[in-house]
Amino acid sequence: MAPTPTVDRMTRRLQAADYRTWREQVERTGGCTHPVRMSGHHFITDKHSGDVLSAHRGQVMAPCGNRRESVCVACSDRYAADAFHLLRAGLSGGTKGIPEAVSDKPRLFVTLTAPSFGPVHNRPTTRTGKHRPCACGRWHHEHDPALGQPLDPETYDYTGHVLWQAHAGDLWSRFRTYLARHLARAAGITVRDFSKHARVSFAKVAEYQRRGLIHFHAVIRLDGPDGAVDSTPSWGSTEVLTDAVHAAHATSRLTSPDVNGHRWDLAWGAQIDVRPIKPANASHFEDEHGVITDDRLASYVAKYATKGTGKSEATDRPIRSEAHIDRLQVSQHHRRIIHTAWTLAAPVACPACHPHGEHQDEGCGCDPGHCETCSGGGLVSRTTSAQYLGQIEPDAVDPIDSLKLRRWAHMLAFRGHFLSKSRHYSVTFKNLREARSVFRHEAALDALGIEDPDSVLVVNHWDMTSVGHRDDDERELAAAIADNHRQTRKHRHHTERRD
């Protein structure tokens, strides 16, 4: 039987009796391609008379909320908008409860990179910006898939790569600690008293490089002890903050857990970019001195906060088995990164059956078939085995096991958040979501002619029934709706800027 043409399938869906209702629900989600479908009821009743002012019973859709553009365009756009307002509030103030005075404080845009674990194909440039040939002798195009791949995969340090990536969040925490120490030293105060005089506020976003390593873009601001609402101390300046950032970058180090008798010294890469930030009324994204304006910077950071892992050739879904790794449509380099993360966290054999360690193909003399744990593939962890053999304390956790490398193998071992901030930098995503919820609630009451929100009782009861659309046709139509919303926003934005 010949497959049904796509046009015919779409036509039938558009002509279906429930299409209008379905489209209205998808429009409310912005065109979410993985909506959460719920069933239940919703009532608005008058507290005094008991009259039902509005009621709905049946099924509704809620957006999935995924931040990755590669997963859901509609929800990533919403996340990007929230990220922009979160970043913008901390940069320029005058909104979301953040004073305008923050734009006059010392502020830097800092990029911290990973070290080298082996030479890779790249597009080097001269001091004048002219491209030079790669070390392999070729001139690479900017979209050449070879970029970021090792020149010699056999000598590339994949274990060090994975361990650094897994500790990137801890290395950032160490950087923050040393930054405060260097600022305290510059101010002539003790580290213990630093929090009484100043506070370092920040917002950072993680971005994958082509070689599969994370680097951080961070907005760093020097506040008074109470954060954004407090003035920077008199000794605080952009120059002092810049010097402290460079010092913290050079001194932040960690030591990796032991792997086969070897430990890695984990530090930042030699490349660091530190630029002061201008107020929003500056005319350019950056000038000849590398100074960046905060309005464009907020858009820049928000864009990277919503990127999927497509550029890194990783995957958006967790890895479930080693066979899953072999099926991934990724480059050989990124497959080896994922495989290294998977095997570093490999469980060991059941200690009851293998008291001397892993099962050996030759010379072990055991029978895996008699043990349900081993034959079922549910091998115990390295920690459990070591505890059984008395090598570590019963309540201890093996450092490698604590990294949860298998859980984060699909993220190339990166375990952190892609967008994070300090508590006092600006508002939170929760604040923005609550404000949006209140706005929609008030708009619904206004449509019913209700002036006093306290005069009504709102009852919501919903149970999740499924996730996602019913078939590919609905997903394609939802994606088209999301794209239409995006184009409408772009057109409105360009029109407003032109006017």
Secondary structure by P-SEA (a helix, b strand, c coil): cccccaaaaaaaaaaccaaaaaaaaaaaaccccbbbbbbbbbbbbcccccccccccccbbbbbcccccccccaaaaaaaaaaaaaaaaaaacccccccccccccccccbbbbbbccccccccccccccccccccccccccccccccccccccccccaaaaaaaaaaaaaaaaaaaaaaaaaaaaaaaccccccccccbbbbbcbbbbbccccbbbbbbbccccccccccccccccccaaaaaaaaaaaaacbbbbcccccccccccccccbbbbbbbbcccccccccccccccaaaaaaaaaaaaacccccccccccccccaaaaaaccccaaaaaaaaaaaaaaccccccccccccccccccccccccccccccccccccaaaaaaaacccccccccccccccccccccccccccccccccccccccaaaaaaaaaaaaaaaaaaaacccccccbbbbbbbbbcccccccaaaaaaaaaaaaaaaaaaaaaaaaaaac
